[in-house]
């Protein structure tokens, strides 16, 4: 099967390629760019694309192709901009640019396969164009990973907020009619909170929606945490996963018994955020 390369889609002219650079955006040790993209694409398309430390990435007049890492070899095209201004800022957003309208239909939809072997974030298009292989063009703009199954749910606050805020259909369908015992992990301290979603709490979707809304969901110890450390602490450090899930017909008392069993097993009353 003949490979389809990125330029088979974008059709940059050979004479222009020396003036085009690709910026590869990936996890920087503290922030996952996909979380930022799902909150607001412009965080990636302006802040990440045009951020500069000491190294100069672009010059005025160059074309900037922005790729966002999805997995080991998969990248999402998020924007293509022509650099219009340099701001002379170090350790900050150093450029301004305008999106090139003709490529807009591919933003958030074109997935590229590329095996990145260097640390460099910026590469000249001419150097990598023959390695940038078209994997697929999505029917609509990428809105996050598909529901992976109940045994594989592990979400940051921003991922959960994006799923609920955007009403991602497969996730909503999976969570809205499920009872569950779930785990909240404070990654900064290792403290745990075990909770349950039953019919009286509106199932798992509604229960988790309450955490997105205020960070604590009405739980005593988490309310106190938000009061003392602020909602931003939750947004930066909390992770949500499912320990056990059950269909809507399972008796609530059984769910509560399983919740108590997990609290004892994980010692979340003694060392975590559970107070009962």
N, C-alpha and C positions, 0 to 999 in steps of 0.2 A: 504494500500500500504506500503510495507516495505521500510524503509528509507535507502538511500545509504549514508554512512559516508565517511569522507575524507580518512580514511585508507583503505577503499575498493578500492580506486583509487591509493593511494600512496604505500600501502603495506609495511609500516615500520614494522620491526620485533619487537615483544614485548620486547625482551631483549635490544633493542636500544632506546626505547622510553624515558628513563630517561635522555638520552643525546640529546634530541631534544627540542628546544624551539620555540614558535610561537611569532612573533612580530606583534602586531596590529597597523597599521598606520592609523591615522585619523586626521581630522581638529585640528590644535593645537592652535587655537585662532587668528591666523594671516594668515596662509597659508593653502590652500586646497591641500592635497597631490595628488589628481587626476589631478589638473592642472599641477603639476610638472611631474607626470607620463606621461601625454600626450605630454609634451615638450621633455622629455628624460627619459625613464624608469630607467636609472641608477641613477638618482637623488633619487628615492625611493629605488632601489635595493642595493645601496651602502651607500649613505649619510643618508637617513632616517633609514634604517635597522641597520646600524652600528654606529649611533650617540649615544654618552653617556654623561650624566651629571654626577652626583655622583653615581647613581645606576649602578651596573654592570649587563649587560644583558647576556653576553656570556663568555665562556671560549674557549680557543683553542681546537679544536677537536669536539666541539659541532656542531650540525646541526641547522641552522636558517631558519625557514619557514616564509616568508614575505607575510602578508595579507594586502590589501589596501581596506579601506571602500568605498563602492559604495553608500549605503543607510543605513537606520536604522538597518537592519539585514543582509545585503548582503556585502560580502567581495570577493575581487579578489585576487587569488594567483598570485604573480608577480615573485617570484623566490624562490629557495631553495638553500642555500649555506652551505658549510662546513667551519667553521671558521679556518683560517690557521695562523693568527697572531694577537697578541694584541699589540697596539701601545703605551699604557700608556698615552692616551690623555683624558682629561676631557673637557666637553663642546665642543666636536668635534667628528670627525669620529675616533673611537677607535679601530676598527677591520678591518681586511682584510679577504676575503673569496673567495672560488671558487665554481661556480655553479656545482651542481650535474647533470651530463648530462642526466641521465635516466629520469629525471622529466621535462626536457625542453619542451616537447610537451604540457605540461599543463600550462606553464607560460603565463599569460595574457588571459587564456581561461577558467580556472576552477573557477566557482563562487560558493562560500560557504555561506550557511545561518547559522548565529550564533548570538544569543542574548547576547551581551556583557553587563555584569552587574557590573563590577568592573572598577576602574580607571587604573589598572595595564596595561601597554602596552605589557609586556612580560609574557607569561604563559608557563609552561611546557606542552608539547604535550600530555603527559599521562593524565593530568588534564582536558583537554578540547576536546580530540579526539572524544568522544562520543556525543559532542554537535555540532561538526562541520559537518553540513549536506550538501551534494552535492546538489546544486540547478540546475546547468546545466553546460555542457561543450560547450563553444561557438565554432562554426565552424571555426572561425578565431580569431586572437588576438583582444582583446577589444580595440576599437579606440574612445571611448567616447559615451556619451548618444545619443540615437536616436533623430531625430528632433521631438520636443514636440508639434508642432502646432504653428502658428504665434502668437496666444494670450499668449503663455507661454515662449516666448524667452527672456531670461535674461542671458547675457554672460559676463564674465570677459574678459579682453584683452587676457589673455593666452588661455582661452577656444576658443575665436574667432580665434586667430592665429593658434591654433591646427586644428580647423575645416577646415580653408582655406588652411593651409600648407599641410595637409594630404589629401585634396580633398575629405572629407567625403561625400559619394555619396548622402545620403538622404538630408543632409543640402544643398549641392550644388544645387540639383534639386529643392529644395524649395525656394532658394534665387535668382537663376540666372535669372529667368524670372518674377520677382515680382517688381512692383513699390511700394513705401512705404513712410510713414513718420516715422522716427525713433528718438529715444532719446538716448543721451549719458549722463551719470551721473558721475560726479566727486565725488566719495564717500568720499574723504578727506574733501571737502568743501561744498558739497551739490549743487554746481553749475550745471546747465543743459545746454545742447546744443541740439536744435531740428534741424534735417536735413531731407532732402528728397532724394529719389532715383527715378529718372525718366529715360526715354529712352536716354536723352542726357548725363546722367551720367552712363550709362551702367547697370542700374537696381541695386538691393540691393546688390547682391554679389560683383559686381565690386566696388560699393561705399564703402562697408565695407572693401574690400581688400585694399583700399587706406589708411584706418586708420591703418591696420595691418602693412603696409609698412613703414609709417613714423609717425604715431601717430596723425596727424592733418588733413589729407585728403585735404589740401589746404585751409582750412577755416581760416580766418584771425586771430580770437582770439585764436584758437587752435595752429596756427603756432607760435604765440607769446608765448603761454604757453610752448610749446616744447623748444623754444629758451631760456626761462628764467629758467625753471625747469628741462628740459631734457626729453628725450624719456622714461627713466625709470619711471618717475613720472606717465606718461600715463599707462605704463604697470602694475604698482602697483595699480592704483586707478580708472581706467575708467571701466564703465559697459555699455553694449549695449543692447537695447531692441527695440521692434517694437510697435509703437502707432497705426498705421493703415497700412494695406497692400492691394494692388490692383493688378489685373492682368495687363498684358502688353498692353491691348487695351484701358485702361482708359486714358483720355486726360491728358497730362502733366500739363496743366494749372490748372486743378482741384486738382492735387496733390500739386501744389505750394500754392493754396488757403488754403488747409487743413494744410499745413506746417505753414502758417502764423497764422491760427486760433490757433494752438497749441502753437506757440510762445507767442501769446497774453494770452492764458489761463494759461500757466506755467510761464509767466513773464520772459522768458529766455533772452529777449533783455535787460531788466533792471537789472536782478540779475544774469544772466548766461553768457554763452559764445557766444551768438548770437549778431552780430553787425548790422544786418539789418532785 
